[in-house]
Amino acid sequence: MMLRPEAMVLGEEALIPAHNLVRPPPNRFTHELVVDEPYWLDRPGRRAQQPDGTLDAGTPVVLLVEADDHCRVVDGRGLYVQVRRSSLRARQDR
């Protein structure tokens, strides 16, 4: 006898919006995260205080858009997100 978990359908909040994915994902990176950093997706109606996830320290990213305190980056999976600018460090191997 094999036991299987009960199937469940995830809500809309589990989906990554298409405009937050870059295909194909990058294979060269300009920066890396120096700390575990929460990130935000572009979701209309979401409260800015609730991050959508966390990128681990050391994650390589491509810096695409810079602002005063936040910026937009893409990681190796093609995830296009907003993070704090102070959490980034330029890579030396580029």
N, C-alpha and C positions, 0 to 999 in steps of 0.2 A: 504494500500500500504506500502511495506517495502522497504526502500532504503538500498542498499548494496554498500560498496566501490568497486571500480574497482579493479579486480585482477591484480597482477603484479608478475613477476618472478624475484627473487633476483639474483644478480650476484654471481660468484664464491667467491668473497671476503666475502660474508655473511656466508659461510660455515666454520665450525671449522674443521681443518684437523684431521683425525683419530688419528694421532700420538700425538695430543694435548689433547686427552681424555683418562682418566683412568677409566676403568670399572671393578668391581664396584667402585664407589667413596669411598674415605676413610671415616671412622666414628670416628677416633681418630686423634687428631691434635697436632703438636709439637710447632707451632708458631702462632702468629697473626700479622696482619698488624697494625702499629701504626698511619699510615696516609693513606688517599686515595692514591692509588698507580696505575699508569698506568702499563699495562702488554703487553708483546709481545708474539705472537704465532710464530711457526717456519713456515714461509712462504718464499719460495725461491723467490728472486727478489724484496722483499719488502724493502723499505728504513727503516733503524733502527730508524729514528727520529719520525716515525708515530706509536704510540701505537695502539694496536688492541682493547683496552678497559681499564676499570679501576676497580680495586677491592676496595671496601669500607674499611675504617679504622675499625678495629675490626674483620675483616674476618679471621676465623680460617683456617690455612693451614698446610700441611705437608711439611717440608723442605726435598727435595730429593737430590739436587746437589748444593754445595757451590762453589763459585768462589770469587775472590778478591772483586769486587764491585757489582756483580749480582749473583742471585741464581735462581734455578728452584724449583717451589712449585706446589702443587696440592690443590685445594680448595674442599669444600664439594659437588660441582657439578661434580667433576672429571676433572676440567679444569687444564691442565698441562701447566704452563706459566713461563716466566722469569720476575722477578721483581728486584728492587734494594735491596741489602742485608741490607742497613741501614734502610729500612722501616719495618723490622721484629723485633719482640720481642718474646723470649721464653715464652711459656705458663707456668703458675705456677701449673695448675691443672692436668698435665700429669702424 
